[in-house]
Amino acid sequence: MTKYIFVTGGVVSSVGKGITVASIGTVLKSRGISVSVQKLDPYLNVDPGTMSPYQHGEVFVTGDGAETDLDLGNYERFIDIDLTAESNTTSGQVYSAVIAKERRGDFLGGTIQVVPHLTGEIKDRFRKLAEKSKADVLLIEVGGTVGDIEGQPFLEAIRQMRKDVGRDNVLYVHVTLLPYIGPTQELKTKPTQHSVNELRRIGIQPDVIVCRSDIPIPEAIRDKISLFCDVDREAVIFCPTVNSIYEVPLVLESEGLGDFMVRKLDLKAHPPQLDSWREMVSCFSGACETVRIALVGKYVELKDAYYSVREALTHAAMHHGRKLQIDWVQSEDLERPGGEKLLEHAQGIIVPGGFGDRGIEGMIKAAEYARVHKVPYFGLCLGLQIMVIEFGRHVLSAARANSTEFDAGTAHPVIDIMPEQKVVCGKGGTMRLGNWPCQVVPGTKAAAAYGQELVYERHRHRFEFNNRYLDSYRAAGMVFSGLSPDRKLVEVCELADHPWMVACQFHPEFTSRPGRPQPLFRDFIGAAKGVLREGSQAALPLSTD
């Protein structure tokens, strides 16, 4: 029978529940315990696919094409599992499902209420994922903060689960912040006590409290929280801020959380095997040389908009023994006179995905800069389209080359909407989504990266390279190094006369893992680390070979 661990958050939002859940999964998996994960998001959107990145960070895409919360990316990266649409449940999905059943007459004329109908639908989603995954433990994160009005149906549902499946099969973990008061130099536990009281009012007594803090936590606080919140002393887990999120599983393990969960849930487990994880973290913290990458995007004010891109770059830098330094470049700033100075120290330039015409001209300038100055360039989804537009304008002399997304009347629509997308009216969940095959062309940089001819990568887009321009682009030096198996869609392109200028129509960042970087990211950083820019110098001693 599947056991359930429910993780809630208190005091403030963004306290680190997602990383805590991912780290708990890592700790359990290291003991041979199979794990699956589900995120509950209280917002009324069906999914985050139509949200602005400024609202909710990046949209993470699963292999089966679901547009989901970015926390699923952390779950996949830490636990090294591939999740599905069932791993993200929103209030919008739950309400839609219940109302659809009512319209069909499934409730036989009954009055539809939050309890039991809404909570019943939520619990059904727990059970369906448990049955489908066959996992020993299902980790479920409740989004938002305890006390939020929109999260109450989810909290009621998880309260009922302990009664439904038995007390010994459910564990409640509450993640809270211990705020630091500067003038008195104190960490305060009162907000945690109030947050736990709110949970108790709902009917949930946490079994574990994970205490977040930006500074080391005095041991006396453990006794205080244990007493006032009525949890075992060993279940008060200290989790101060660390240099890398990948240290968190090691922190939780050192605090004894793994053994506590195994004992409380009566799980069959072997001793933890985290040596490879420790080695990975050690390599990351031990790196001295940096590799400096300019990320040119539209939403750089909120770095979570590019969460998976940042992590994939980090994994690749770790692989090459480098520390990652990202210059976050707002693409609109490159449109101003002298804007290219923002790129002059970059050893590599990456242009990630995005929608709309704002900042596009700045991205095109970034691609031109990379091509002319022979700086490694990596384009992701929109970044491929940018590379194609720039090449058309400045190499093929098609001054009005553009995408019909940005200029519907362009004389040279080198990027155009996919034919099947022209009849689509709705926005949510209607793009080309999820895993699609890509045939890699031998003898190319893409082939050197992947080492195989057929790969599957995750997509999220409506526009594609316009095949009317294939011959002219090929003649001018662009190599189409990845195509759909039917050869109708361009998946990867690169420049023949450039050290490393590669772009892909998919989102390879979603499949990168710590200790196993995605191949294109790995080779991009491999090319970038050898680039010396103005003001840089090679590490000493220099080889004389």
Secondary structure, 3 states (H helix, E strand, C coil): CCEEEEEEECCCCCCCHHHHHHHHHHHHHCCCCCEEEEEEECCCCCCHHHCCHHHHCCCEECCCCCEECCHHHHHHHHHCCCCCHHHEEEHHHHHHHHHHHHHHCCCCCCCCCHHHHHHHHHHHHHHHHHHHHCCCEEEEEECCCCCCHHHHHHHHHHHHHHHHHCHHHEEEEEEEECCEECCCCEECCHHHHHHHHHHHHHCCCCCEEEEEECCCCCCHHHHHHHHHHCCCHHHEEEEECCCCHHHHHHHHHHCCHHHHHHHHHCCCCCCCCCHHHHHHHHHHHHCCCEEEEEEEECCCCCHHHHHHHHHHHHHHHHHCCCEEEEEEEEHHHHHCCCHHHHHCCCCEEEECCCCCCCCHHHHHHHHHHHHHHCCCEEEECHHHHHHHHHHHHHCCCCCCEEECCCCCCCCEEEEEECHHHCCCCCCCCCCEEEEEEEEECCCCHHHHHHCCCEEEEEEEECEEECHHHHHHHHHHCEEEEEECCCCCCEEEEEECCCCCEEEECCCHHHHCECCECCHHHHHHHHHHCCCCCCCCCCCCCCCCC
